[in-house]
Amino acid sequence: METDCVILSKQPYQESALLIRAFSPDCGRLDLVAHGAQKVTESKFPGIDLFQMLSIEYKESEKSQLGTLTQAEIRQDFSAIGEHPKHLLFAGRIAQFLLDNTQPEMPMPLSFDTLVNVLSHLADGGPEAWTMVPAAVLFKA
């Protein structure tokens, strides 16, 4: 399958893999394993990091909800959020809200568009007022 997604969580897994939790307009929450993603010489996965929008290809598993990432390309990088501690904290709260309140295979295109717009604004160093808005207000169904 192919889709765009924003990386909301990543953690090392086994020797050289990453467990990735992402949010997609077409699939809602995605739980993926990226085998070989921690290898320095690996070329099919760019340096996957938090708050990047990727165009990905993945295979669904018949045995679990953990898919396998097969290809990834960075479409937009929101890592500048890290330059503003309050913005990073706010983005982390949004990520946690989405991970806690979404399900796999539940398309959420409007929530995805909202996420991308907010992350873009935060990465641009927008006003501190954004950090005062509860995540639930931005993503209310």
Disulfide bonds with the S-S distance in Angstrom:
none
